[in-house]
């Protein structure tokens, strides 16, 4: 008999937690092993669990400890746990921050049950799940493997730094180049990868494996 996927659900709205349990357990492939109403409670319950959960569905905006803080602790202590971030704030900044901290997927809180199931199934099978935004803006460039061969070592070093919170001036100081040179790396990558902004560049770097996030 196939073993059920164990899921932890953390959200500060009890009705949403109960609703997610109902949705997930209706599929028969999942069991909700942990319910938590803030990040600190989630961490405590994972710590106490004799068998760690496979996947966490984690809201970003929670009291006591928010989702990003909880994500950081989870990936430090239990690297095998896959984390799917959920938020009503579905923007590029939050998406990038989630993946930079080790999330496997980022889906909106109003995602339908099939979208949630798809995210869980794909992170368990492949380690990550692409959102619709990523599929449109980032995935096509990752799938073109020939593009990777056009990126030189200096541009890869630049990509590592843009995945951080540093400004372009900060990056220039760290790598010992002028701000104009750094902007040149950025513009060359925009042209090579057909991407339009820093967030897309950073997501490309993380998702393609050019930059490894620890």
N, C-alpha and C positions, 0 to 999 in steps of 0.2 A: 504493500500500500504506500502510495506517495506521501511523504512527510509534508505537512502543511508549513507554509512560510509564516514565520513568527513576526508580527508587526507591533511596534510601539507607536502610540499616537499621543502627541503632545499639543495641546491648544488650550488657551485660557477660557474658552467658552465650552462649558460642559455639554451643551446640546450638540455642538459640532463633534465633540469627541464621541458621544454616543451614536451620532449619525454615521460617522466614519466606521465605527465598529459594526453597525448594522449593515452598511454597504459592503464592507470587506468580507465579513463572515457569511454573507449571502452567496459569495462565489465558491465557498467550500474549500478553496485552495489555501485560504489564509486563516490564521487565528490571531486575534488581538491579545497579546500577552501582557501589555502594559498600557495603562491609561494615566496620563499626567496632565497637570494644568499649568505648569511652568517648567522652565528648563532645569531648575534645581531639583524639582521633584522627579523629573525624568532621569537625571543622572543618578540620583539616589536609588531609584527602583531598578535601573540597569545594574548598578553596583551590587545590589542585593539579590538579583535574579541568579539562580543556580545555572541556568542556561541562557546565554545572551541572545537577545533578539536578532533577527536577520536584517530587518529594515526598520528605520524610524521615519514616520511622517511628522515633520516638525514645523510648527508655525514660527514665524519670525518674531512677531510682536506679542510678547508675553511678559508679565510682571516677574519680579524677583531675579530671574535670569532669562534673557531673551534667546531666541532661536540661534542666532549667530554665536553667542557665548556657549550655548550648549553644544552646538556643532563642533566647535574647536575642542572642547573637552572630550567629546565622543571619539573624534578622530585621533586624539592623542592617546586615549586609553584602550580603545577597541577598534582597531583599524578595519577589522572585517565587517563591522556594521555599516550597512549602506544607509545613507541619509537622503531623504527626499524633502526638500524645503518647500513650504507652502506659504503664500502671502497674497494679500489683496493688493499689495504694492508690487506690481509686475513690471519692473523697470530694469534697464540695463545695468545700473549700478548694483542693485541687489543681486541680480543674476551673477555678475562677475564676482562679487564678494562671496557668494555661496560656493561657487566652484573653486575659488582661490582657497577657501577654508576646508575644502574636501568633500563637498556635497556631490552626490551622484546624479541628482536631478533637481529641477526647480519648476514647480507647477503652480498655477493660480489656485486660490482657495475655492473658486467657483468651478473648478474642473469637474466634468461629469464622471460618473462611476467608471466608465470604460477607460477614460483618460488616466484615472488613478490606477486602475488595474494594469494598464499598459506600462505605466511608469514603474510600478513594482516589479512586474515580470521582466522588463528589460534591464533594470539595474541588477536584479538577481542573476540574470543570464549573461549580461555583457559588461556589467560594472558601471554603466551610465545610461542616461536616457536624454534624448534631445527634445527640447521644447519646440513648439511651432515656430517661435521667434528664431531659435538657433537653426532650425531646418531651413529657414528662408535666408538668413543673413550669414551663417557661418559654415554649415555643413557642406554646401556645394564646393567651397574652397578647400576643405579638408579632404574631400573625396578625390580631388585632382592631385594625385601623388607627385606628379611632375613639378608642381609648384614648389614642393619642399626642397628640391635640388637647386633651386635658384636663390635660396636664402643663405647668405654667407655667415661666417662666425661672428662678425661684429654685429650683424643684425640680430642673430640669436641672442647675443649678450644683451642687446637693447630690449628684446622681447621679454627676457627674464625680469628686467627692471620695470617694465610697464605693467607687469602683473602685480606689482606692489602698489602702495599708496603714494609713491614718490612723484613729485612734479617732474616735468621735463628738465628744469634747471637742476633739480636734485640729481637726476640721472646723469646729466652732463658732468657734474662735479664728481660723482662716484667713479665714472669710467674714464675720467680725465680727458674729456673732449669738450669742445665748445658747444654752446646751445645750438648754434647753426648746424653743426655736424650731426647732433642728435636729431634735430628736425629733418635733416637729410635722410637719416636712417628711417625715420617715420614715414616720410613722403615716398621713399623708395618701396617700402613695404606696402603702403596703400596701393601703389601702382601695380606691384607684382601680384598681390593677393586680391586686388579688386575689392578692398574693404574701405570703409568710409570714416571710421573713428577709432579712438583708442580702445573702447570697450570691445569692439569686434576684433581688433588685433589681439587683445589679451585673451579673449575666449578662443580664438584660433590657436594661439600658442599653447594654451592649456589642453584643449580638446585634441589637438594633433599630436601631443606628446613632446613637442619641442621644449616645453617648460614643464618640469616635474614639480608638483606641489607636494611638499612633505607635511 
